[in-house]
Amino acid sequence: MLLEWRQKYALSGILLYVLSTVFIVFVASVQPKREVWNSLFWIIVLFASINAVTKSFVQENGNRQLYYYSMFNPLAVLAAKMLYNTGLLLLLSFLSWAAFSFVSGGQVKDTQQFFWALFLGSTGFSVTFTFISAIASKAKNSATLMAILGFPLIIPVLLILLKISANALRLMQDTDVGSDMLLLVGLDLALVGMGILLFPYLWRD
């Protein structure tokens, strides 16, 4: 958090990206249908997440990484970055929801269900892109590698999120939404487990 506060321009750029994208959607379509609203919302959150989390490891130089290596356990570093990014993405998700609701009206019918979708989605995006950022930091074309590795992993999470939020918007009546949430929790835990198993090998490299 202290490092992010020293680089306020990065966080400000992400917030500007979210607000600018919502404004473009508002100009293009003042009152989008709920199906379009649902898709556009998660597209905005997805790309905002990529922009926010990409810098987790990519922006750190070799000297700082060597300092971390000599001082901290690798799992502590990974956990700290994942927790911070989860909080950041949850903030961006709520900001996107508030801005979207302001320009196009309140489309969400089940607020509690949509909140859980935001929380689980932010967690899944954070876990996935934080670990992918660690891998990409070892390559030259880090941004390209982020896209190549990140999107195949995030598609299952995104599909479940679209289904849960569609139910919250009453685009469908799914009585089994609890199972979808448990499946999303399972995916998040699987991604965390993958990071725990593989990150120490990247750390030593």
N, C-alpha and C positions, 0 to 999 in steps of 0.2 A: 504493500500500500504506500509506503514511503517513496519507493522508486517511481510508482505511477504519479504520485503527487508532484515529484520533481519534473515530470514530463507532462505537464497539463495539456500541452498541445495535442498529444496523442488521444487522450480521452475526449477533448473538445472536438477533435476531428471525427471521432466515432459518433458523438451526439449530433453533430452537424449532418453527418451522412444519414442518420435515421430520420431526422426532421426534414431534410431535403427530399428524401425518397417519399415520405408520406405526403409532402406538399405536391410533388409531381403526380402522385396518384390522385390527389384531390383535384388538381387542375385537369387531369385527363378524364376523370369520372367522378363527378360530385357525389353521387349516391350509388356506389357499386352494389351489386347483388351480394347476398350473403355467401354464395359459393365463391364468387370472385374475392370478396373480403377475406375469407378464410385462406385462400391460396396466396394472395398478395401479402397478407400479414406474415405468414411463415417464411415466405421468400425474403422479405425485408429482415426478419429476425435472423435467418440463416446467414445472409451475407454480412450483416452487422456482426454476427458472432465470429465469422472468419476474420474480418478486419480487426476485431478486438483481441482475438486469441493468438493470431499469427505471430505477434511480437513476443510471445511468452519466452521462447528460447532463441528465436532468430535474432532479436535485437541485442543479445548479450555477447560481448566480445570474449576473446579467449582468456584474458586476465581475470575477468569476473567469474567465468566458469571454473577456472583453476582455483579461485578463492572459495567458491562453493564446494568444490571437490575436496579441498583440504579441511573444511570446517563442518560440513553437514552430511547427514545420511541421505543417499539419493532418494529414498522413499519420502523423506521429510520435505525435500525440495519439490518433488512431484505433487505431493498432497497439498502443500502450501499454494502452489500455482493453480491446481485444480479448484481448490476452495475459493481462492480469490476470483478466478475467472467465472466460477458459478455465480458468485455474488454480483459480479459486473454484468454478466449476461442476463441475470434476473432483473437487474435494474434497467437494462436496455429493453428487455421484453415488456416490462411494465410501462416504460416510456413510450414504446411503439404502440402498445394497446391504448394508452391515454390519448396519444396524438391521433391515432386512427379513429378512435371513438369521437374525438372532438370534430374532425373534419367530415366524418361520414355517419355519425350517429351510433348509438349503442346497439350493436348487433348481437352481443352475447346475451343469451337467455339464462344460462346456468353459470353464474359467476364462480362458484366454488369449483366446479369441474374444470372451467377454463383456467383458474388459478393453478390447479394441480398440473394441467397440461404445460403451463408456463414453467413451473418449477422443475418438472421432470425433463422438459425439453431443454431448459437452460443447463441442467446437470449433464444431460447426454451430449449436448454441443460442447460444453466445457471439457469434459473428460476426453472426448474424441479429438478435438482440435488441439488441446494442450499436448497430448501424446504425439500427435502428428507433427506439431511444431517442433518437438524435441528431435524427431527423426529428420525433419526438413532442415534443421539447423546444421546438420552434418553435410549437407549438399550445397552446391553453388546456387542452383536455381530453386531456391527454397519455396517461392510463391507457387511455382508450377508444380512442385512435388506435393505441396499442401493440397492443391486441387485434385491431383491424381490419386493420392492416398485417402484424402478425407471424404470425398463424395460417395464412393462405394460403401464406406462404413456408416455414413450418416443417413443414407437412403432408408434403411429399415426404421430408424428412429423417426424420421420425418413422416413416413407413411402412417405410423401409429399416431403421431401427433395430429396429423390432418384428420384422422378418424375421430379421435377424442374431441378435438375442437369443433368438428362438424356436428357432433352430438351436443356439445355445449351451445352451439348456435341454433340447435333444433333443425338442422338440415336433414337429420336422420334420427330415428328412435332406436337406439341400440341398448338393450337391457344388459348386455355383457360388457359394458364399458369398464367395469372393475377388473375384468380379466385383461383388457388392453393395458390398463395402468400397471398391473402386475408384470405383464410382458415387457413394458417399457422399463420398469424398475430392474427386471432381469437383464435387459440389454445394457443398461447403465452399469450394473454390477459386473457384467462380463467384460465391458470395456475397461472398467477400473482394474479388474483382475489381469487383463492383458497388459495394461500399463505397469502394474506391480511386477509382473514376471519379466518384461522386456526392458524396462527403463534402466535397471542397474547395468545391463550390458552396454547400452548407449552411454551411460554415465562414465563407465571405465574407458570408453573410446575417446 
